[in-house]
């Protein structure tokens, strides 16, 4: 019913990571949390004013929001909450934002549903104009992942509050 934008022969980078493989810009060390339904992956690209972006994905390959099973909506949002708490705890950001894109016109460029959990600071001008994404070295991704992996929110449902 819903159109797919996955090219023929598409190799999903999130599915590769979740299966224990690597891509040219990510490794299994980028996965900071995983449960039976969802995972949290360090993004290999960060906005200049908002370093440290996490991606929350369903374990099962789901192309976009339109086809997300209802049974995954709760677990996906609960994992987003934990990821946001992890950013506040480890990066000391003053807030967080969620972004999710569907189809090329909606700026989707990886054909596996994912939510961006973005650290925010007062005055970061995130919603005011153009922001530049920059690639992040594997070393910086892995250092960030190690910090986030230690957050209390992964060990319980309450988090650091």
Phi, psi and omega per residue, in radians:
X1 nan -0.861 3.136
X2 -1.562 2.475 -3.127
X3 -1.281 2.615 3.100
X4 -1.905 2.522 3.082
X5 -1.970 0.078 3.101
X6 -1.139 2.166 3.086
X7 -1.161 2.740 3.066
X8 -0.990 2.342 3.125
X9 1.322 0.229 -3.100
X10 -0.995 2.307 3.039
X11 -1.898 1.931 -3.068
X12 -1.279 2.109 -3.125
X13 -1.132 -0.560 3.120
X14 -1.221 -0.736 3.095
X15 -1.097 -0.657 3.088
X16 -1.060 -0.860 -3.139
X17 -1.082 -0.765 -3.089
X18 -1.211 -0.349 3.065
X19 -1.567 0.049 3.103
X20 1.626 0.136 3.132
X21 -1.625 3.141 3.131
X22 -2.146 2.739 2.995
X23 -2.067 3.013 3.113
X24 -1.053 -0.377 -3.063
X25 -2.104 0.039 -3.131
X26 -2.599 2.681 3.083
X27 -2.302 2.979 3.091
X28 -0.994 -0.395 3.080
X29 -1.146 -0.242 3.086
X30 -1.314 -0.280 3.136
X31 -1.436 2.013 -3.070
X32 -1.769 -0.280 -3.124
X33 -2.733 2.540 3.082
X34 -2.691 2.358 2.976
X35 -2.220 -2.864 -3.058
X36 -1.232 -0.375 -3.042
X37 -2.037 -0.453 -2.981
X38 -2.405 2.888 3.048
X39 -2.551 2.780 3.067
X40 -2.125 2.229 -3.072
X41 -2.170 2.417 3.038
X42 -1.238 2.253 3.099
X43 -1.223 2.427 3.079
X44 -1.426 0.002 3.108
X45 -2.304 2.338 3.119
X46 -2.218 2.601 3.002
X47 -1.272 2.529 -3.078
X48 -0.972 -0.682 -3.088
X49 -1.610 -0.026 -3.072
X50 -2.421 1.187 -3.120
X51 -1.241 2.580 3.060
X52 1.616 1.051 -3.104
X53 -1.692 2.369 3.079
X54 -1.891 2.572 3.100
X55 -2.026 2.194 3.105
X56 -1.809 2.203 -3.051
X57 -2.295 2.624 2.927
X58 -1.289 2.530 3.099
X59 -1.075 -0.815 3.107
X60 -1.240 2.501 3.140
X61 -1.214 2.000 3.073
X62 -2.229 2.141 -3.010
X63 -1.207 -0.775 -3.077
X64 -2.699 3.040 -3.062
X65 -1.037 -0.562 -3.071
X66 -1.052 -0.476 -3.076
X67 -1.985 0.208 3.106
X68 -1.165 2.151 3.094
X69 -1.092 2.461 3.129
X70 -0.936 -0.622 -3.103
X71 -1.116 -0.315 3.136
X72 -1.676 -0.204 -3.069
X73 -1.126 -0.753 3.120
X74 -1.129 -0.922 3.115
X75 -1.032 -0.648 -3.135
X76 -1.133 -0.794 3.142
X77 -1.205 -0.638 3.090
X78 -1.081 -0.681 3.105
X79 -1.220 -0.617 3.039
X80 -1.044 -0.735 3.120
X81 -1.059 -0.781 -3.141
X82 -1.122 -0.718 3.118
X83 -1.092 -0.730 3.109
X84 -1.090 -0.748 3.103
X85 -1.098 -0.676 3.120
X86 -1.084 -0.705 3.118
X87 -1.138 -0.744 3.126
X88 -1.108 -0.753 -3.104
X89 -1.178 -0.772 -2.998
X90 -1.653 -0.555 -3.072
X91 -1.814 -0.125 3.097
X92 1.016 0.595 3.080
X93 -1.257 2.823 -3.066
X94 -1.659 -0.033 3.120
X95 3.140 3.129 3.088
X96 -2.482 2.770 3.025
X97 -2.296 2.617 3.029
X98 -1.924 2.425 3.024
X99 -2.320 2.532 3.087
X100 -2.584 2.336 -3.046
X101 -2.099 2.491 3.110
X102 -2.258 2.230 3.079
X103 1.191 2.850 -3.115
X104 -0.993 -0.705 3.140
X105 -1.146 -0.400 3.091
X106 -1.658 0.195 3.105
X107 1.301 0.324 3.043
X108 -1.287 2.295 3.113
X109 -2.300 -0.045 2.954
X110 -2.110 2.223 -2.977
X111 -1.564 0.853 3.032
X112 -2.488 2.117 -3.121
X113 -0.834 2.317 3.057
X114 -2.678 2.568 3.079
X115 -1.953 2.284 3.095
X116 -1.501 2.171 3.032
X117 -1.850 1.959 -2.933
X118 -1.964 2.210 3.062
X119 -1.238 2.496 -3.103
X120 -2.270 2.609 3.068
X121 -2.311 2.584 3.079
X122 -1.019 2.279 3.125
X123 1.462 0.152 -3.113
X124 -1.316 -0.131 3.075
X125 1.009 0.493 -3.072
X126 -1.016 -0.692 -3.100
X127 -1.657 0.267 -3.068
X128 -2.115 1.325 3.034
X129 1.805 -2.910 -3.035
X130 -1.329 2.392 3.067
X131 -2.105 2.526 -3.113
X132 -1.759 2.170 2.986
X133 -1.410 2.470 3.084
X134 -2.258 2.504 3.055
X135 -1.201 2.578 -3.122
X136 -2.005 2.334 -3.135
X137 -1.088 2.685 3.077
X138 -1.031 -0.665 3.132
X139 -1.063 -0.775 3.120
X140 -1.197 -0.677 3.083
X141 -1.054 -0.793 -3.080
X142 -1.221 -0.626 3.075
X143 -1.125 -0.762 3.084
X144 -1.093 -0.795 -3.140
X145 -1.029 -0.721 3.140
X146 -1.088 -0.728 3.100
X147 -1.110 -0.868 -3.067
X148 -1.131 -0.645 -3.125
X149 -1.067 -0.446 -3.120
X150 -1.489 -0.064 -3.099
X151 -1.065 2.477 -3.121
X152 -1.105 -0.505 -3.041
X153 -1.114 -0.342 3.114
X154 -1.351 -0.351 -3.053
X155 -1.604 -0.233 3.139
X156 -2.652 3.112 -3.129
X157 -1.624 0.027 -3.064
X158 -1.759 -0.672 -3.084
X159 1.430 -2.894 -3.021
X160 -1.360 0.005 -3.090
X161 -1.646 nan nan
